[in-house]
Amino acid sequence: MSDRPTFDDIQQEQQDFIGPPESAQGPKMARALTEADEVNADTLVTLSIIRRALKAGLPVDPQYLPERIVEIIEAKSAGSNMPVVDGRSHYQIDDVVQALDLLNRSLK
């Protein structure tokens, strides 16, 4: 007889196979976002909105801005000359950039 496995041996081996051993650790949990992570996320979202507004040649719609940015603009009362588009007030891009700058400075 030969030492080579038969087809039945291979099938039995496949049926008996239970997979690789599981690690002793459980799955890793994602870490909680830090304040810096949240500010960075707000910055990316805001920059995307500013870019879209610049391409369209329109002011920034506050409904799409992160709450922190809107709060900073409203606290500064920078929205005094807010343009109205489709019956709703919008922010000037300059006001949004200034609010973004203030938000990022608060991190340091």
RAMO-V951328 format. One record per residue. D_CENTER is the distance of its C-alpha to the mean C-alpha in whole Angstrom. Layout:
# RAMO-V951328
D_CENTER ; D_CENTER
This chain:
# RAMO-V951328
64 ; 61 ; 58 ; 55 ; 54 ; 54 ; 52 ; 53 ; 52 ; 48 ; 48 ; 49 ; 46 ; 43 ; 44 ; 44 ; 41 ; 38 ; 36 ; 35 ; 35 ; 32 ; 30 ; 32 ; 28 ; 26 ; 22 ; 20 ; 18 ; 14 ; 14 ; 13 ; 11 ; 13 ; 14 ; 13 ; 9 ; 9 ; 10 ; 9 ; 5 ; 8 ; 10 ; 8 ; 7 ; 11 ; 12 ; 11 ; 13 ; 16 ; 17 ; 17 ; 19 ; 21 ; 22 ; 23 ; 25 ; 24 ; 23 ; 19 ; 19 ; 18 ; 17 ; 14 ; 13 ; 11 ; 14 ; 15 ; 15 ; 18 ; 20 ; 20 ; 22 ; 24 ; 25 ; 26 ; 28 ; 27 ; 26 ; 30 ; 31 ; 28 ; 29 ; 29 ; 27 ; 28 ; 30 ; 27 ; 26 ; 23 ; 23 ; 24 ; 21 ; 23 ; 23 ; 19 ; 19 ; 21 ; 19 ; 16 ; 19 ; 20 ; 17 ; 16 ; 20 ; 20 ; 18 ; 21
